[in-house]
Amino acid sequence: MTAAPGAGRSLPPPRLLPLSLGICVLIAALDVLVGARPQIIALLVLGPLLACARLDVRHSVLVSCWAALSGLVAGLLDGTFLTVGFTVRWWGLLLGCALVVHVARRRAAAEMALRSLDLARRVTRGDHDLAALVESSHDAILAATLDGRITYWNTAAQQLYGYTPQEAIGAHVSMLAPPERGHEIDMLLCRLSRGERIEHFETLRVSRAGRRIHVDLTLWPNRTSNGRLIGAYAIARDLEQKRAAAELAQLYEEQRHVALTLQRSLMGVPPKVPGMPAAHRYLPATQGLGVGGDWFDLVPLGARRVGAVIGDVMGRGLEAAAVMGRLYSAAHALAKSGIPPWQLMQTLDAVAADLPDQFITCCYLEIHPDAGEATVCSAGHLPALLATPDGKVHPCRCR
């Protein structure tokens, strides 16, 4: 992601700073009137006040405490501890310290708002390809500041939780947790503020309509290019949908196993024919049910003749396997009767007419190994090929 324009710039001091400076000048003037040392006011109040423009809240509090303590020590050392002048300086000093801390807090809040805006711009405008990827994700993805304010909310998050981006952005992430799990939000934000990455945290969340959702959360800190921690990202996956998908996949696999078992049991294994070596291999498809209406068979016909049947019922699943089983049995019985191939095909066509509307192809070969001949009859099936001992393959000649 690329940084948005203005990223990394410091905010100007709040409007309270000129007022604070004016109060310090007034205190210095009063100090001069009562005959004390104005340079002490300038050193102990004005200096820390100017310094707070670059200090965070914690350091501003430390500076203010130092200024208040230094003012007390100065009054003790110069013997003015119980004088009116010291009282004026002391209360002015406390007021200045309070203003120091207040200015620092205002500045910190404004910088946090600027960083949140920068984060949202980087997600939505910085890298269009990455933003499009995040927006089209099936997982709910959101971004938040370290204090828990949401700054980004994708379409999947809206579908999962029910809040629109206008409702979610700027709100606190605690709105997604049931009341009894509010402590989890503080715990997760605390871990993220320490730079931890949290993988597969399963918990309960609540949608806008009040529906409780079991989710799997993955959270990780968001840092600037110089490593500064400014927020966090979160991916939420609906465990209920995941479990439903797993159950559906298991049911689908069971149905595939049943159909494949049915097909193999109906088709059986072609018998070995003495004097004519044969090989076969059947591989179901790896996608979908993987089970169709394909079948093949070898039928000894006597007088060293062999019948070979290859057929296909279009479609997949239990229905195609059931139709295949009926055609396989009919073709095997017709071939056993010794009728010629053309008559077998006509009779099989009559059998297929009584079956459910299916597109069926079939090829029947009557092979005479001793004579080196084969009679082929095909009904819409792929043409038979002849492989000669020299390794060449030719289409069978029709006559």
Buried (B, 14 or more C-beta within 10 A) or exposed (E): BEBBEEBEEEBEBBEEBEEBBEBBBEBBEBBEEBEBBBEBBBBBBBBBBBBBBEBEBEEBBEBBEEBBEBBBEBBEEBEBBEBEBBBBBBEBBBBBBEBBBBBBBBBBBBBBBBBBBBBBBBBBEBBEEEBEEBBEBEBBBBBBBBEBBBBBBBBBBBEBBBBEBEBBBBBBBBBBBBEEBEEBBEEBBEBBBEEEEBEEBEBBBBBBEEEEBBBBBBBBBBEBEEEEBBBBBBBBBBBEEEEEEEEEEEEEEEBBEBBBEBBBEBBEEBEEBEEBEEEEEEEBEEEEBBBBBBBBBBBBBEEBBBBBBBBBBEBBBBBBBBBBBBBBBBBBEBBEEBBEBEEBBBBBEEBBEEBEEBEBBBBBBBBBEEEEEBBBBBBEBEEBEEEEEEEEEEEBEEE
